[in-house]
Structures are given as C-alpha cells and as structure tokens.
Amino acid sequence: MTYLAGKLVLAVEAGAPNNGRSDSTTARVKKTRICGRDYPYVSAQAFRRWLRDTMTANGSVPSPTTRVGKAQQKAQKATTAADPITYADDDLFGYLKATAKANDESTTVRDTAFMVGTFLSVEPVRLTEDFGVMSRDIPEPVLHAHEFYTADLAAPFLLDIPRVGTFTLPNANGAGRPNYLTEQAAMSIATAAAAGAAVTSFRGHSAVRLPLAKRRERVAILLDALAELAGGAKKALHYGDRLPALFALAPMAGGVNPLGFVIDGADDGSGLQVRGDVLRRELAAWAGEWEAPVLVGWRPGFRDTLRKQFEKDLADEIDEGKVVIGHPRTVLLDLAGRIRRGEHDGWFDDRSR
C-alpha cells in the first residue's frame, strides 16, 4: 500500500481554537458562510502548526525558521531551513524557499507528504460573542469582546508514505517534480550519504532516499503526534482538549480517500453522521485497492448513539477484523509501533498496478 487516507473530527466545546482577523475590540474566530449561515473552521495551517509543535514536544527537532523582509515592506517571507534530510518537519510538511538575489538560483521546493483539509464545522453554528471588561487599577475600563463556539469539525487527510524520506532531483534541464532538491541542496547528499541515504529512482525521477529505518521513524513520530495532539488559541479563556474525538484511517494503493462521506455532516444540518453502510459500499467499490483493517479511533463518551449504530451496521466487518475500533490514542500508537517494528514495510514503496 502507498497512502494512509483518513477523516478526522475535532470536538470543540465552548472554544475559539483558531482566530481570524479582529475588528475594533472584538476578536473573531475563523468562519465561512454557506447559504447565509456561519460555519466555523480551523485552518489546515493551524492544525499543521499544532501537529508540528506536538512533534517538537515529543522530542523531534524542528527546522529553524528565518524571517526575511522588513516590517514595513509588503514582500515579507518566513522560511524554514528547507532541509528535509535533516529535519522531519521539512520532510513531512514541505516548504518553499526562494532567494531574490542576483545570480542566485537557490530555490528549493518540497511538496507535502502529509496533506490535510480545512476542519469545517459539520453543521451551521450560532457564534457566541463574549463581552469583557478590563478595569483592574485603571481609571477608565477597557471594553473587549471575542467569539467562541461549540461544534464538531471534520477534515480529510492523506499521507503519501513512499514520499517520506524520498527527495527527487531536477533533471538535466532543471525540470523536476515539485518535491525536488536543487543541486545546491543536493550538495548535502554528502550529509545524506553519511546518514545512510542512497541515490535511487522514484516515480520516474532520480532521487535521494533515506534509510528505511529513518523513514519508518518519521511516519511513526507523525502518528505519535496525532495521538497526543495539543494546541489552539485562547487556552487561558477556552482551554480545550484537541485530541481527535474520532477518526477513520484506511491504507490505500492510490491517493483516493474513500472516507469523505463516511464521516460528515447530515444533509439537514442536524450535526455529525458516521455511516457504516457508506463505508461498506466504499470498501466494496475499492476492492483490491485497500488493505484491512480500516482503523477507527473513537473516544469513549463521544456521540455514543452514533457509535452503537455504526458498530451494529458493521458487525460482520468488525467480527472478521476488517474494521477495528478503539481509543484514538491507542489505535494510533499501536500503528506507530507496528511501523517502527517493520510490520508495514510494504507501504514504503509504490505498489505496482
């Protein structure tokens, strides 16, 4: 198998985990309007930041960030070291680093191995505006306000496992895939060679590939971070647990995600739905393209009525081991452990079709 395809739900209770642009004295949450109704969301950028920070808290060394451009200039940039050989986050999350100096062609690009969508509320939400006053030891109180909400937010994600630790090089004419290393970066092939990397061919291009043990570890630390995810804005006022409340994960031969309509919002706007019958039909349609089991992480106490119906609808698949349901943390850490032990090494190479 090549990809891990999934759908993930964050349960926000009286929270404001990702804020948009404020107006006057009111801090606004990020939201979009659909058919005239508000749907709050958490951006993919924010979620990836939470994931990167959790990886760092777990011991992964983050790629150092540099800010380019003066504050008053419009063309401001911030880049990481753009060194995916050394830094796992540059490898997993991608980067773009370009210089504008004359006679300097050191532009490096890495498209992401880990893709994630916007965490959009599964139903319309009436946002609450909380009013506050700062009056401590000042003669004239300062008024302020901010928004918060309660909602289930869902997003798809996809991990291209063979791409982890694999970096294509530009062709002789300079052309290459978006995840290339420039010749300057390829100079660090010496560094890569010291780390045990090898020159190979990947999806029709020359490439540098890190040793399998290192690639296993990078996938595992990403899963570890998902299992202990923390982050979000306004923790002082709206602390909330960001561990996924629910997810489904399927190993797929191609980059198709069959789980998009398994976990989503009901058509009538009544909230989250998790449909076992849809999962069964999707798996039948993609027969031969997925590998059992489909892993489902479901926190105890979260939407228990939905869970009972889901387990009833998929009783046969659960009995046969085609679908496994457990606590999100347990399911993810178990998978990370199996990957570290080499039990899924076949996932690290593209499957011939």
C-alpha positions as CSV (number, residue, x, y, z in Angstrom):
1,M,0.0,0.0,0.0
2,T,1.1,3.6,-0.6
3,Y,-1.2,6.0,1.2
4,L,-2.9,6.3,4.5
5,A,-6.2,8.0,3.8
6,G,-8.4,9.3,6.6
7,K,-11.0,11.6,8.0
8,L,-10.7,13.2,11.4
9,V,-13.0,15.0,13.8
10,L,-12.1,17.6,16.4
11,A,-14.7,18.3,19.1
12,V,-14.7,21.9,20.2
13,E,-16.7,22.8,23.3
14,A,-17.1,26.5,24.1
15,G,-13.8,27.2,22.3
16,A,-12.0,29.5,20.0
17,P,-9.1,27.4,18.8
18,N,-8.3,29.4,15.6
19,N,-9.0,33.1,15.3
20,G,-9.4,35.2,12.2
21,R,-8.8,39.0,11.7
22,S,-10.2,41.1,14.6
23,D,-12.3,44.2,14.1
24,S,-12.2,47.1,16.5
25,T,-12.2,45.5,20.0
26,T,-13.7,42.1,19.1
27,A,-11.6,39.0,18.3
28,R,-13.3,36.9,15.7
29,V,-13.0,33.2,15.1
30,K,-12.4,31.8,11.6
31,K,-15.6,31.1,9.9
32,T,-17.2,30.8,6.4
33,R,-20.8,31.4,5.3
34,I,-22.7,28.8,3.5
35,C,-26.3,29.5,2.4
36,G,-26.3,32.5,4.7
37,R,-25.3,30.6,7.9
38,D,-22.0,30.6,9.8
39,Y,-19.7,27.5,9.8
40,P,-16.6,28.0,12.0
41,Y,-13.4,26.2,10.9
42,V,-9.8,25.6,11.9
43,S,-7.4,26.2,9.0
44,A,-5.1,23.4,7.8
45,Q,-2.2,25.8,8.6
46,A,-3.2,26.0,12.2
47,F,-3.7,22.2,12.5
48,R,-0.3,21.5,10.9
49,R,1.2,24.0,13.4
50,W,-0.4,22.1,16.3
51,L,1.0,18.8,14.9
52,R,4.5,20.3,14.4
53,D,4.5,21.7,17.9
54,T,3.4,18.4,19.3
55,M,6.1,16.6,17.4
56,T,8.6,19.0,18.9
57,A,7.2,18.5,22.4
58,N,7.7,14.7,21.9
59,G,11.4,15.3,21.1
60,S,11.6,15.9,17.3
61,V,14.0,18.7,16.4
62,P,12.1,21.3,14.4
63,S,13.5,23.0,11.3
64,P,14.7,26.5,12.3
65,T,12.7,29.4,10.9
66,T,14.0,32.6,9.4
67,R,12.1,35.8,8.7
68,V,13.0,37.7,5.5
69,G,11.9,41.3,4.8
70,K,11.4,44.4,6.9
71,A,8.2,45.0,8.8
72,Q,7.2,47.9,6.6
73,Q,7.7,46.0,3.4
74,K,4.9,44.2,1.7
75,A,7.1,41.4,0.4
76,Q,7.7,39.6,3.8
77,K,8.7,36.0,3.9
78,A,9.4,33.4,6.5
79,T,11.1,30.1,5.6
80,T,12.4,27.1,7.4
81,A,15.9,25.7,6.7
82,A,14.4,23.8,3.8
83,D,16.5,20.7,4.8
84,P,14.3,17.6,4.7
85,I,17.3,15.3,5.0
86,T,18.0,16.7,8.5
87,Y,14.5,17.8,9.7
88,A,11.5,15.6,9.8
89,D,9.0,18.5,9.7
90,D,10.6,19.8,6.4
91,D,10.2,16.3,5.1
92,L,6.6,15.7,6.2
93,F,5.1,19.2,5.7
94,G,7.0,20.6,2.8
95,Y,8.4,24.1,2.2
96,L,9.2,26.8,-0.3
97,K,12.4,28.7,0.0
98,A,13.5,31.2,-2.7
99,T,16.0,33.9,-2.8
100,A,15.8,37.1,-4.9
101,K,19.5,37.9,-5.0
102,A,21.0,38.4,-8.4
103,N,22.7,35.3,-9.9
104,D,21.3,33.2,-7.1
105,E,19.2,30.3,-8.2
106,S,18.9,28.6,-4.8
107,T,15.1,28.0,-4.9
108,T,14.1,24.8,-3.2
109,V,10.7,23.3,-3.1
110,R,9.2,20.3,-1.3
111,D,5.5,19.5,-1.7
112,T,4.0,17.9,1.4
113,A,3.9,14.2,2.1
114,F,1.1,14.9,4.7
115,M,-2.0,16.5,3.3
116,V,-4.9,17.8,5.3
117,G,-8.0,19.7,4.6
118,T,-9.8,22.5,6.4
119,F,-11.5,21.5,9.7
120,L,-15.0,22.7,8.9
121,S,-18.0,22.5,11.2
122,V,-20.3,19.7,10.2
123,E,-23.3,22.0,10.9
124,P,-24.2,25.7,11.0
125,V,-23.4,27.3,14.3
126,R,-24.7,30.4,16.0
127,L,-21.5,32.0,17.3
128,T,-21.4,33.4,20.9
129,E,-19.9,36.9,21.5
130,D,-18.4,37.1,25.0
131,F,-18.2,40.6,26.4
132,G,-15.4,41.5,28.8
133,V,-14.1,44.5,30.8
134,M,-10.5,45.2,32.0
135,S,-10.9,47.5,35.0
136,R,-8.1,46.5,37.3
137,D,-6.3,49.5,38.8
138,I,-7.2,51.8,35.8
139,P,-9.5,54.8,35.9
140,E,-11.2,54.1,32.6
141,P,-12.2,50.5,32.0
142,V,-11.2,48.9,28.7
143,L,-14.0,47.0,26.9
144,H,-13.3,44.0,24.7
145,A,-15.1,41.0,23.2
146,H,-14.4,37.7,21.5
147,E,-16.3,34.9,19.7
148,F,-16.4,31.3,20.7
149,Y,-18.5,28.3,19.7
150,T,-19.3,24.6,20.2
151,A,-19.0,22.4,17.1
152,D,-17.7,19.2,15.6
153,L,-15.1,20.0,13.0
154,A,-14.1,17.4,10.3
155,A,-11.4,17.3,7.7
156,P,-9.8,14.7,5.4
157,F,-6.1,13.9,5.4
158,L,-3.7,11.8,3.3
159,L,-0.2,10.6,4.0
160,D,1.9,9.6,1.0
161,I,4.2,7.1,2.7
162,P,6.7,6.3,-0.1
163,R,7.4,10.1,-0.4
164,V,8.5,10.3,3.2
165,G,12.3,10.5,3.2
166,T,12.4,10.5,-0.6
167,F,13.6,13.6,-2.5
168,T,13.6,13.9,-6.2
169,L,16.3,15.8,-8.1
170,P,15.9,18.2,-11.0
171,N,16.5,16.8,-14.5
172,A,19.5,17.9,-16.6
173,N,17.4,20.8,-18.0
174,G,16.4,21.8,-14.5
175,A,12.9,20.4,-14.6
176,G,11.6,18.2,-11.9
177,R,8.8,17.2,-9.7
178,P,7.7,19.8,-7.0
179,N,9.5,17.8,-4.3
180,Y,12.9,18.3,-5.7
181,L,16.2,19.3,-4.2
182,T,18.3,21.8,-6.1
183,E,21.9,21.0,-7.0
184,Q,22.9,23.2,-4.0
185,A,20.7,21.2,-1.7
186,A,21.9,18.1,-3.4
187,M,25.4,19.0,-2.1
188,S,24.0,17.9,1.2
189,I,23.9,14.4,-0.4
190,A,27.2,14.1,1.3
191,T,25.3,14.7,4.5
192,A,22.6,12.3,3.4
193,A,25.2,9.7,2.4
194,A,26.7,10.0,5.9
195,A,23.1,9.3,7.2
196,G,23.0,6.2,5.0
197,A,20.9,7.6,2.2
198,A,21.1,6.2,-1.3
199,V,20.5,7.5,-4.9
200,T,17.6,5.8,-6.5
201,S,14.7,6.4,-8.9
202,F,11.3,7.5,-7.7
203,R,8.2,7.9,-9.9
204,G,10.3,8.5,-13.0
205,H,12.9,10.8,-11.5
206,S,16.3,10.5,-9.9
207,A,16.0,10.8,-6.2
208,V,17.8,10.6,-2.8
209,R,16.2,8.2,-0.3
210,L,16.9,8.0,3.4
211,P,17.3,4.6,5.0
212,L,14.1,2.6,5.7
213,A,14.6,2.8,9.5
214,K,14.6,6.6,9.3
215,R,11.6,6.7,7.1
216,R,9.7,4.4,9.4
217,E,10.6,6.7,12.3
218,R,9.3,9.8,10.6
219,V,5.9,8.2,9.8
220,A,5.8,6.9,13.4
221,I,6.5,10.3,15.0
222,L,3.7,11.9,12.9
223,L,1.3,9.2,14.2
224,D,2.6,9.7,17.8
225,A,1.8,13.4,17.5
226,L,-1.7,12.8,16.2
227,A,-2.2,10.5,19.2
228,E,-1.3,13.3,21.6
229,L,-2.3,16.4,19.7
230,A,-2.3,19.7,21.6
231,G,-2.7,23.3,20.6
232,G,-5.1,26.0,19.8
233,A,-5.7,29.7,20.6
234,K,-7.2,31.3,23.7
235,K,-6.2,28.5,26.1
236,A,-6.5,30.9,29.1
237,L,-10.2,31.5,28.4
238,H,-11.2,28.5,26.4
239,Y,-8.9,25.6,27.2
240,G,-9.9,22.5,25.3
241,D,-8.6,19.1,24.5
242,R,-7.5,18.8,20.9
243,L,-7.0,15.1,20.8
244,P,-9.1,13.8,17.9
245,A,-12.5,12.7,19.1
246,L,-13.0,10.4,16.1
247,F,-11.1,9.3,13.0
248,A,-11.1,6.6,10.4
249,L,-8.0,5.5,8.6
250,A,-7.6,3.2,5.6
251,P,-4.4,2.0,3.8
252,M,-4.9,2.7,0.1
253,A,-3.0,1.7,-3.0
254,G,-3.7,5.1,-4.6
255,G,-4.3,8.6,-3.4
256,V,-8.1,8.3,-3.3
257,N,-9.8,8.9,0.1
258,P,-12.9,6.7,0.4
259,L,-13.9,8.1,3.8
260,G,-15.1,11.6,2.9
261,F,-18.8,10.7,3.1
262,V,-18.4,8.2,5.9
263,I,-17.9,10.9,8.4
264,D,-19.6,14.2,7.6
265,G,-22.5,16.5,8.4
266,A,-26.1,15.4,7.9
267,D,-27.9,17.0,4.9
268,D,-30.5,18.5,7.1
269,G,-27.9,20.4,9.2
270,S,-28.5,18.3,12.3
271,G,-24.9,17.5,13.0
272,L,-22.3,14.8,12.7
273,Q,-23.1,11.5,11.0
274,V,-20.9,8.4,10.8
275,R,-22.3,5.9,8.4
276,G,-21.3,2.2,8.4
277,D,-23.3,1.4,5.3
278,V,-21.4,4.1,3.3
279,L,-18.1,2.6,4.5
280,R,-19.2,-0.8,3.4
281,R,-20.1,0.4,-0.1
282,E,-16.9,2.4,-0.5
283,L,-14.8,-0.6,0.5
284,A,-16.7,-2.7,-2.0
285,A,-16.2,-0.2,-4.7
286,W,-12.4,0.0,-4.0
287,A,-11.9,-3.8,-3.6
288,G,-8.3,-4.7,-4.2
289,E,-7.2,-1.1,-3.6
290,W,-7.3,-1.1,0.2
291,E,-5.8,-3.2,3.0
292,A,-7.6,-4.4,6.0
293,P,-8.2,-3.4,8.7
294,V,-9.8,0.0,8.4
295,L,-8.8,1.7,11.7
296,V,-11.4,3.7,13.6
297,G,-10.4,5.8,16.7
298,W,-13.4,6.8,18.7
299,R,-13.2,8.4,22.2
300,P,-15.4,6.9,24.8
301,G,-18.4,9.1,25.5
302,F,-18.3,10.9,22.2
303,R,-21.5,10.5,20.3
304,D,-22.4,7.2,21.9
305,T,-25.6,6.8,19.9
306,L,-23.8,7.1,16.6
307,R,-21.2,4.7,17.7
308,K,-23.7,2.0,18.7
309,Q,-25.4,2.3,15.2
310,F,-22.0,2.3,13.5
311,E,-20.9,-0.9,15.3
312,K,-24.3,-2.5,14.6
313,D,-24.1,-1.7,10.9
314,L,-20.6,-3.1,10.6
315,A,-21.0,-6.0,13.0
316,D,-19.8,-8.5,10.3
317,E,-16.8,-6.5,9.3
318,I,-15.8,-6.0,12.9
319,D,-16.1,-9.7,13.7
320,E,-14.0,-10.5,10.6
321,G,-11.3,-8.0,11.6
322,K,-11.9,-5.8,8.5
323,V,-12.7,-2.9,10.8
324,V,-11.1,-2.3,14.1
325,I,-12.4,0.3,16.6
326,G,-10.5,1.6,19.7
327,H,-9.5,4.7,21.5
328,P,-7.8,7.2,19.1
329,R,-4.6,7.3,21.2
330,T,-4.3,3.5,21.5
331,V,-5.1,2.9,17.8
332,L,-2.5,5.5,16.6
333,L,0.3,4.4,19.0
334,D,-0.3,0.8,18.1
335,L,0.0,1.6,14.4
336,A,3.2,3.7,15.1
337,G,4.7,0.7,17.0
338,R,4.0,-1.7,14.1
339,I,5.6,0.7,11.6
340,R,8.7,1.0,13.8
341,R,8.9,-2.7,14.0
342,G,8.8,-3.1,10.2
343,E,5.5,-4.8,10.1
344,H,4.3,-2.5,7.3
345,D,7.4,-2.0,5.2
346,G,5.5,-2.8,2.1
347,W,3.8,0.6,2.5
348,F,7.0,2.5,1.9
349,D,7.2,1.5,-1.8
350,D,4.7,2.2,-4.6
351,R,2.6,-0.7,-5.4
352,S,2.7,-2.0,-9.0
353,R,-0.6,-1.8,-10.6
